[in-house]
Amino acid sequence: MAETIDEQFVETVGAMASPTPGRSPAPTDPVRDGSALTVARCLELFDAQLGSRHLDLAARLLRAAGAGFYTIGSSGHEGNAAVAGALRPTDPALLHYRSGGFFLERARQVGGGDPLRDVLLGVVAAAEDPISGGRHKVFGRHDLAVIPQTSTIASHLPRAVGVAFSIARGHRLGVDTPWPADAVTVCSFGDASANHSTAVGAINAAALGAYEGLPLPLLLVCEDNGIGVSVPTPEGWIESAYSGREGLAYFAADGCDLADAFATATRAADWVRTHRRPAFLHLHTVRLMGHAGSDVESAYRPTGVIAAEQRRDPLLGTARLLIESGALTPAEVLTRYQRKRDDVLALAREVAELPRLTTAAAVMAPLRAPNPGTVAVGAGGSTDPPSRAAVFGDALPEEQGRLTLAQAINRALLDVLAAHREAMVFGEDVARKGGVYGVTRGLANRVGASRVFDTPLDEQTVLGLALGAGVSGLLPIPEIQYLAYLHNAEDQIRGEAATLGYFSSGRYRNPMVVRIAGYGYQKGFGGHFHNDDAVAVLRDIPGLVVASPARPEDAAAMLRTCVAAAKTEGAVCVFLEPIALYHERDLHEPGDEGWLAPYTGPESWGATHVPIGSGRTHGDGADLTIVTFGNGLRMSLRVAQRLRARHVNARVFDLRWLAPLPVADLLREAGATGRVLVVDETRRSGGVSEGVIAALVDGGFDGRIARVTSEDSFVPLGDAARLVLVSEEQIEEAAAGLVGR
């Protein structure tokens, strides 16, 4: 079925007047008087525009034939080819899903491969798609410095801020980054996306950073077509919202006029490159053929408006520019148009027959767990003694006696900073204050403000900085102050961090270790926003590693494991720290100091390495296995001692890792007693115990199983918290009941 804009282009160009006879501009001549765009560059950009348009048309034909799966096109946005033309191919790009013109022009600049075929391979979900391996249609290619982005609205903007931040920070730290020192980060998005809280927060963070004097070479490109699916953006709103802002230079251009778009994009890019500050390029575009192939635009837009938008077709604008300059005749324009159609359709027919992913293993290949051997080597490597001496001085942690959980994490972080100059620790209040609970106290004084620093109070920005740092060769260790604060930003982990390797077939990765203070049982301070046990959202993310240490010695070793997995394997790790155990000293009796542990020096790191997905057993009781983690470990150990008076000998198995669960160790310890009590401080519904019991059943365990959990409730303030959190009394009674004592 012919598309209206296809027919209109042919008819309109065919009716255009030929240039004045004898007029034949040189390739270096301006395509229009006073224009910065030469004839030669205009022809190159026009080729990218033509390719983008015919990819859209082919995608709809493939979908109609049942051979294609993606029809959100770039038609009307082809002016973004001018943005690519204004930048260097080494400038990192995080692109809007209507960025076909940009992608093709960037590919022309770099050369190699066939970008038309690459895009079509994504459209048909072919297994040989070099970008995502047939998992999703994305614009991305490693050699083009185009970082693949999913279509979650505006979710890529915080990462873009992080990439821009990391260009200068990486070079300042002497870290080998993928980006040149004078690179510009470009991030494109739509006008509707500009209203999303993620975009607003990211742009605010960029402007704030510039206001504070941080180098932030970021070119934000808002491709404003005036509508988000079916909801119009009020006329003038984007300019009103983003022009004249402190810390953000504003440029506006007509994206349907290639000469204006190129000139303005060049000025904007040069301004960012020179000033190392963010700029906002407002590119006025149109949206042609609706939001996507399934969108019936006439159901919500008047036909007159649709027709007016079609008359502003940027391809018509560029054709007119070339014809009026004398560079091409109408017939030559149409020849180029038809030749590009033929090329794209031939490729479409070819890729439609190619194999797609056929097994779950193939689909999940990028989600493979970190290689245990590689991680073990990374975690066991000894720190250079001079590096440790520089940060610790004469107070080496292994010589400081028995430490609390908070102290052990603090010393382990300092060891990481000593060993890896690319490592950075950052978040809300982590530097001057040292964190709400003092876990990062003193780190900034020892390694400097470039590596330990405070961020704005915005979790999306914290995680976005980490995402940008990870793809820029740095090793980010961001802190989320409380687990409850994660939830307004968790898509930065789910939709961005965890999917990058998946949608780039492992060609891109964003190593990071996200420290999160969480769980309940704080005394004298709390309520829901400081006591939260909602970890289900993390355990639901494919490929995410979730560590949950409770003991000081485990915490230090597991942090080293997570850092090694991030550095060597590009893993995304979440490190859940139980707030209530940070400063705990005792286990059974006041003053027994049973919750303290010595810090292990580098010479023993290999021997004390804690592999991902490995649990730890306390005791060898034969009557009952108590399976737990976090605060549950301390409570269960206390209960296990009291159970001996009831002639019940229990062993306590600490999961330590919530994703992946230590299934092999779990089955071994369950089989040792034939009775399992799962003690789960998270909620009854969606809590960790559900996964544990499922693992036991799936593994063939046929003994007795029971569980005690916290209630399906938020955690209230004060003593009322004890009414909904699992208690030692509940654990003891359930344990005795399970063994009949």
Secondary structure, DSSP 8 states (H G I E B T S, - for coil): ---HHHHHHHHHHHTS----TT----TTSBSSTT-S-BHHHHHHHHHHHHHHHHHHHHHHHHHHTTS-------TT-GGGHHHHHHS-TTS-EE--TT-HHHHHHHHHHH--S-HHHHHHHHHTTBTT-TTTTTS-----BGGGTEE---SSTTTTHHHHHHHHHHHHHHHHTT---SS-TT--EEEEEETTGGGSHHHHHHHHHHHHHHHTT----EEEEEEE-SEETTEE--TTHHHHHHTT-TT-EEEEEETT-HHHHHHHHHHHHHHHHHH-S-EEEEEE----S-SSTT--GGGTS-HHHHHHHHHT-HHHHHHHHHHHHTS--HHHHHHHHHHHHHHHHHHHHHHTTS-B--SHHHHTGGG----HHHHHHHHH----HHHHHHHHTT--GGGS-EE-HHHHHHHHHHHHHHH-TTEEEEETT-SSS--TTSTTTTHHHHH-TTTEEE--S-HHHHHHHHHHHHTTT-EEEEEES-HHHHTTTTHIIIIIIHHHTGGGTTSS---EEEEEEEBS--SSS-STTTSB---HHHHTSTT-EEE---SHHHHHHHHHHHHHHHHHH--EEEEEEEGGGTT---SSSTT--TT-EE---GGGTTTT---TT--EEE---SSEEEEE-THHHHHHHHHHHHHGGGT--EEEEE--EEES--HHHHHHHHHHHSEEEEEEEEETTTSHHHHHHHHHHHTT--SEEEEEEE-SS---SGGGGGGTS--HHHHHHHHHHHHT-
